[in-house]
Structure formats: C-alpha cells, structure tokens
Amino acid sequence: MSRLRPVVAIAVVSMLLAGCAPEPEPTPSSTPTPGPTATAEAAARPNPVFDLTCADVFSVADVQKHLAVEVSVSGDETRVPSDEIGVTQLQRGGLSCSWDSDQSYDSFFETRVDVLLLPAAQADFAERAAGLDDAWSIDGADQAAGQCERSSDDSVFGGFCTAVALAGTAMIELLVTDWEGGYTDLGPLDEAVRELLTTAVERLQAAAVVDQRWTAPESAAESGDLCATLGAAFVSALGVDGLAGGAVDAVVAGSSACSYELESGAFPTNVVRLTAVHSGAWAAGIRPTHPELGDPWEERVTAGGALWWLSPNGESVQARAAIGGDLVTVSFLPQEVGQSAEQAQAAITAFMEQYAEAPPGT
C-alpha cells in the first residue's frame, strides 16, 4: 500500500489547484452546417422486390443443359412488359425472365423457358395449381404442382411443361417448351423441369427482399368510372347500333374491364372491350408488342400532345394510352359490325383525342 500513497496525494493536490484556478473563457464555435441528407431516389416505375436478376435465377447454362437447341436471353429484369398481365405483375413486384431459341415450329411454337417470381401470391399459386394434374415434391417448396404434355402433332416429338411452387408467400411459375427435343417419352423433360424449379426455389429463398420505392399514380378506373364514362363514350364514338354490355371480370387482379357485344347475341366474340390496368399509366409510353395484332404499333399524338399507340390487323383494331393514371387498352372488331378498319381507326382517334394523356416521363 505504501506505493499507492504518493499517487493519491498527487491526485488530491491536483484537485485543489484545479479548484483555485480561474475557469477558462469559453471558445466561441461556429454552428456546423448540416450536410445533405442521403435519400433514396423514388423509382419512376415499379421494379422487382426480389434482390435477384434473371441471371441470378438461371444462367444460360442452367437453361441450356435441358434443351435440344441453343437458347439465349430474350427477356430479363430490364424489360418492361407491354401487355396488361405483365404490367400488373411488375407492379406487384414480380420478376419475369425468358430464354428462347429464336427458332420456331410452324412459325409459332418456340423452344423456350419462362419463369415468373411473384410475391404475396398464395392465391395465384392456388389458382394455377388447381389446373395442373400432379402434385410435385420440390426441395424447399411448401407446395408444388406440375404437368408435362407431348405435342399433339405426331410428326413433331416436342413437349411442354407447366410447373408452379409456393415458397413461403412467393410463387415461382415455370413454363418450358422444347419442340426440338424428340420426346417419345416425357420422362427426361419432366425431370429437367423439376430440376429447374428446385434451382429457382433455392435461389429465391436465398435472396433478400428490397423496397420498390415506387409511388403508384392514382387510378381513375379503380373508382369504377371506366365503364360508366369511357365505355359509354367509346361506344358512342363508334356509332354502332345494337351494342350492349358493361362491367365484366377484369383480365387480372389490379385491372378493370368492360365489354360490349351485339344485342342479338349472334357473335360470341366481344365487339368492343376496354381494359384498364390500375395506376399503369407509367407503361403507356412504351411501345407495345403483340405480333398477332401487327408490329410495329403505330405511335400517334393527339392535338394536345398526348401519346397513344395503334395496331390494326385484318380482323381488329387495338389502341392503348394513359388515361386517368391508368394504362387503358381499347379493342374493337370492325368486321363483326360491318365496319372497315379505317372507320374503326377514325372512331378510336376521336376517342383518344378527347381522353388520352401524356404518359409519365414522356
């Protein structure tokens, strides 16, 4: 203890001297200027909520090993879909990817692989699984189902498979078509699809979930005005007698639709159909692609500067535009009512001149 006493004494003296010394004058300090606060920039369009790219889900090699012909990426996370279902899926935070062979059988069927990852999709899974024949057991999935079929054309030994899996609340949907595989037995294709589905489940479960940071525009159609205003206005613009109809089931959740057909009921096909993807106006300025309706779609601009798109083929005329914060598509079958495509275009143009709006970002 003797060694501690000098230390204690020094401490006591230091305290006494400090008490006797005058307090130092406070040094004036400038108020610091706050730096800029980092904020996440709001996204101009919806994006997938899964922290995955399409290459993270499947590499080209993952896909190629199961197919008879060479494939390449035909759609990834940078693609913005132009169809109503694809737009709605992206708004829900989905990720859609595709690979194809750039070859086709009978000018229609391609060898291709498509995969969709969709969050909060328990109801979607139940609906899709109900239409498939077999319950599958897939590692990591809570439930799964699939179905593979051979081509009905005996001269082509091709096959196609549909499979879905539910992992937590997320759904993985996988479509595989191989028209050059020479399948007399679907066993190899069935095993290939199971392997791809297992890989997709594994990579989805390992991925983080991110925030879209996207603010959806207000939807006019969601309030129920689509058929009451736009539908009636378009039917009036056509000048066709005997059209009756109104609100119908939407194409997909998150959209509204109304159809009109001849009162006589002589034609089973709707003559007029309007569909609105709620809050989908952000996609209205993107060139749509529907090969069966004629590509490329023609870009048109109203007198007020609003952009819209038109695509006629030999049987129908279809147009799309941003209206009331929504992506609105109008389809008309002129041959059903004895009109020409030119007459249909004139009616659609008059309608768009009144209602089309400039899509966000254009």
N, C-alpha and C positions, 0 to 999 in steps of 0.2 A: 504493500500500500504506500510506502514512502515514495515510490517513484511517481505516484499519481498526484501527490500534493502540489508540486510546482505548477503542474498543468492547471489545476483548479484555481490556484492563486492568480495565474496569468489571466484566466477567464474572468475572474471577479474584477481585477483591475481594469481590464478592457471594457467591462460593462459600466464601471463607474466613470471612466473617461468619456465613454460614448454619451453618458447622461449629461455630462457637463458641457460637451461641445455643442456649439450652435448648430441648429438644423440647416442643411444646405438649401439654397434657393432652388425652387422647382425650375427645371429646364423646360421652357416652352416647346411644345411639339406640335407639328402640323397634323391636321386631321388627314389620315390616309384616304386617298381617292379609291373607292371600290373599283375593282377590275370588272370586266364584262362577265356576266353570268352565262355559263355554257348551257344552252338549252337544245334539246333535240328538235331538229327541224321537222315540221309537220310534213308528212308524206303527201304528195299530190294525188296519189292513187293507192288503193289497197295493195298490200303485199302479203305473202305467206307468213303465218305466225310461227311456223317451224323453222328453226335455225339450220336449215338444210338447203343445199342447191340440188338440182336434179342429178348432177354428177355425184353428189354425196349419197343419194338414194341408190342409183345404179350407175356404174361406169358403163361405157360402151362395151367393154369386155364382159361385164356381168350379163348384159343382154345378148351379146353376140354368141356366146358359148352355147346357147339353147336354140339357135335358129339356123336354117339351112343356107340363107343368103346373107350377104353383108348388109349391115344397117348402120345408120348414123343418126345423130341427134336431129330431130325435126321440131321439137318444142321444149323449151326449158323455162326457168323462172323469169326470164326477161321477156317472154312473150306475153302480150296482153290479149286474152281471147276476145273474139268479136261476136261470138254467139251468146245468147241470153243466159244459157245454163252456165257457161264458162265464166261469164262476168259475175254472176251471183256466187259461184263457188269461190272466186278470188275475193270477193267482198267478205265472205265468211272466213277468210284466212287460209284458204286451201292452196295446195301446191300441185300443179298439173304438169306432167312430163311425158314426152313421147319420143320414140325412136322408130324409124321405118326404113324400108329397103329401097325406096324410090323406084320400085318395080310394082307392077300390079297384074293381077289375073282378071281377064275380062274387063280391063280398063276401070276396075272399081276396087277390088279387094287387094290391099297391100299386105305384105308381111310386116308386122309392126307390133310394138309393145307400148301400152299406155298405162300410166299409174297416176292415181289421184290420192293425195293425203288430205283429209278433211277433218278439222277439229269439231268437237261437240257434235258428233254425228251418230249418236246411238240410234236415232230414228231412221237415218239414212241407211245404216247398216241393216236394220231390221227389215226395211223395205226391199233392199237388194237381196239379202239372204233368203227371203221368202220366195224369190223367183228362181232359186238355184236348187239343183237336185240333191246335192250331197253336203252333209256337214263334214268339215275337214278339221283335223287336229294340226295346228301350226304352233311351233315353239314360240312362246312369248305372247301369243294372242289369247284373249279371253274367249273369243268365239271366231269361227271362220267357216266359210262355205265356198263351194266352187262347182264348176260344171264345164266339161270339155266335150266338144262335138266334132265329128268329121264333116267335111264338105258333103253337101247333098249331090254334088256333081261327081259321078262315078269316074269321069276322066281326069279328075284332079284329086290327088291324095293329100289334101290340106286339112288343117284342123284349126279350131279356135276355142279359146277358154276364157271364162269369166270367173274371177275369184274375189272375195272380199274378206277382210279380217277386222276385228274390233280389238284395239289395244288401249285399255283404259276407256277414254271417251272419244278417241280418234279412230277414224275409219281409213283403211287402206283398200282401194279398189284397183284391181289389176286386170287388164284385158290383153290377151296375147293371141295374135293371128299369124299363122305360118302356112302360106299357100304353096310353098315350095318344099315342104318337109317330107313329102312322100309317106304320109301316115296311113298305113294299113291297120295299125294298132295305135290307139291314142295313149297307151301307157307312157312312152317317153315324154310326150308333150305334157301330160298330167304331172309327171314328176318334175319337169322343168318349171312349170308354173308354181308348184308347191315350194320349190327351192327359191324362186324369185320372191314369192310372197313372204317366206321366212326371213329372207335378207332385208326386205323393206320394213318388216315389223321390228327387227333388231335395230336397224339404223334410226328408225323413228323414235324408239324408246330411249336411245342414247342421246337424242338431240334436245337442246334447250328450246323453250318457247319464248318468243320475242313479241314486243308490242308493235302493232301496225302503225301507231301514231297517225292514223288517218281519220279525218272527221268527215263523215258522210254528209252530203248535202241533204236538205230537207226534201221529202218526197211528196209530190202532189198526188200521185196515184195511190199512195198508201192511205190517203184520206177517203178514197172511194170515188174520186171525181173522174176517173178515167173514162168509164162507160157513159156516165151522165153528161159529160161535156165533150170530150174528144171523140168518143164513139159516135155520138149523135151528130156531131159536126162533120165527121168524115163521111158518114152515110149520106148526109145532106149534100156534101160536095160532090159525091158520085152521081147524084141524080138518078138513082136506080129505084124503081118502084118494087114493092113487094119484099123488101129486106126486113127481117125481124130477128131479134136476138138481144143480147145484153151481157151481163157479167157471167163469166164461166170460170172454171177452175184455172188457177194460174199454171203456167208451164212448170214452175219450180217454186219452192218456198222463197219469199222475198220478191215476188213479182205479182203483177195483176194482169188479167187478160179479159177481153170481151170479144165475142164472135157474133157475126150476123150471117144469116143464110136466107135463101128464098122461102117465103111463107108456104109455098106449095110442097116443100119438102122433097121435090123431085131430085135434088142433088145432095148426096150425103156429105160433100165437102163444104166447109165454111167458105162463103164467098169473100167475106171481109173478116179480118182478125187484127186486133190491136193487142200488143203485149208491152208492158212497161216493167223494167227492172228497177225496183225502188232504189233511189239515190245513185243510179248508174250513169248519170249524165257525164261523168268523167271519161267514160269509154266511148262516147258518141262521136268524138273526133277521130277515132281510129278506124282506118279503112277496114270494112268488114269483108270476110271471105266466106262465101258459100258457093262452091263450084257449081252446084246444081242450079243456082239462080243466075249464073252468068258472072264471070270475072273478067276484068276488074269492075267493081262497083263504080258508078259514075259519081264524082263529087259535084255537088251543086251548092250554090249560095243564094240565099234569099235577097230581096231588095234591101233588107235591113242588115245584111251582112252575116246572117246566121248560116252555119254549115249543116248540110244534111247529105245523105247518101241514097242513091237509087240503083236498083239492079233489076232489069226485066229479063225474062227468058220467053220462050214461046208460049208458056201457059199462065204465067203470073207476073205480077209486078210487086216488088217489095221495097220499102224505104225505111230509113231509120234516122233519128235525130235526138237531140237533147230537148226535152220539154218538161218544164216544171221540176227540174232537178233529177229527172228520170231519163233512162235510155228507153225510148219508145220506138217500137217496130210496127210498121203497118204492112199487112199483106193483103193483096187483092187478086182475085181470079177473074179477069175480064171475060174469058171465054164462057164462063158459066151464065153470064147475063147478056151475052151478045154484044159486049163492048170490045173495042180494039185495045191493044196495049197503049197506043197513043192517047186514047181517051182516058185510060186509067192513069197514065203519067200526068196528063193535064189536071185531073182531079187531085192527085197526090200533090202536085206542085202548088195548087191553090191552097190546099190544106197546110202544107209546110210554110207557105208564105205568111200564114196567119199565126202558126203556133211554134215553129222551130226556133230554137235559141242557140246562141253560140256556146259550144261545149267549153267547160272549164279548161283553161290553159291554152286556148287557141287564140 
